[in-house]
């Protein structure tokens, strides 16, 4: 973790209280970055703050709901008011299958076919909340953060989406489409920000992440004949610090999976090995 220094940088991490968000917050603060740790569950903050207490970078916890525009404004303001600037945004907060279908494992679709219920059974409120968190909230924060980054000629926006098959797998709506929207937005933002010094990339688990709730869901979803596709969020440590560092000044519009990342090797080598272009099926589409 000493490969790159983030001293003097301020980074916003959403969904920072647990799972992937917590791991990234700890890693970034250990590398010297000051963190605005935004999450809607404040009960997670004492443990997060204790874990980061001895790190060079400071952590400022902020209870916020990114579905609300005023809360997004507070998050951006907190970066400037608390640490005097803003250099990075990690759009990690998300609502997953366990929120959409809390009773999924007792339903016939799961028992018979190991899949979640069809799209037409989802409730309006659930769909709205998933898109408001997984895409609209991320988009809102990026739109508020980008002008500050452009003005200083340097910035990082890192989005957490999902595996491509999850975007279109039967029963994956509305989660899959919400992440597909963020995937496509990453490609657009990257192009809009060319030449500004602000990069936009994707960092994914590359499998189901062993976070509260989702870990159990993924274990149940794996058939006995298959290898359970669950990864430890700790795999995010090296790639998130690398993507937030000066080493990636010329890297934008890319996606990286944490699952195959080998922390024993130089991050730049792993990034070269693992990275692919961001965007949903863009390789099959003509440039326009």
Secondary structure as GFF3:
##gff-version 3
##sequence-region A 1 288
A	DSSP	beta_strand	10	14	.	.	.	ID=ss1
A	DSSP	alpha_helix	19	30	.	.	.	ID=ss2
A	DSSP	beta_strand	34	39	.	.	.	ID=ss3
A	DSSP	three_ten_helix	42	44	.	.	.	ID=ss4
A	DSSP	alpha_helix	45	52	.	.	.	ID=ss5
A	DSSP	beta_strand	59	63	.	.	.	ID=ss6
A	DSSP	alpha_helix	69	83	.	.	.	ID=ss7
A	DSSP	beta_strand	88	91	.	.	.	ID=ss8
A	DSSP	alpha_helix	97	100	.	.	.	ID=ss9
A	DSSP	three_ten_helix	104	106	.	.	.	ID=ss10
A	DSSP	alpha_helix	108	113	.	.	.	ID=ss11
A	DSSP	three_ten_helix	119	121	.	.	.	ID=ss12
A	DSSP	alpha_helix	124	131	.	.	.	ID=ss13
A	DSSP	pi_helix	132	137	.	.	.	ID=ss14
A	DSSP	alpha_helix	138	152	.	.	.	ID=ss15
A	DSSP	beta_strand	155	159	.	.	.	ID=ss16
A	DSSP	alpha_helix	164	168	.	.	.	ID=ss17
A	DSSP	alpha_helix	175	192	.	.	.	ID=ss18
A	DSSP	beta_strand	198	204	.	.	.	ID=ss19
A	DSSP	beta_strand	208	209	.	.	.	ID=ss20
A	DSSP	alpha_helix	214	221	.	.	.	ID=ss21
A	DSSP	beta_strand	230	231	.	.	.	ID=ss22
A	DSSP	three_ten_helix	233	235	.	.	.	ID=ss23
A	DSSP	alpha_helix	236	243	.	.	.	ID=ss24
A	DSSP	three_ten_helix	246	248	.	.	.	ID=ss25
A	DSSP	beta_strand	254	257	.	.	.	ID=ss26
A	DSSP	alpha_helix	267	274	.	.	.	ID=ss27
A	DSSP	beta_strand	276	277	.	.	.	ID=ss28
A	DSSP	three_ten_helix	282	284	.	.	.	ID=ss29
###
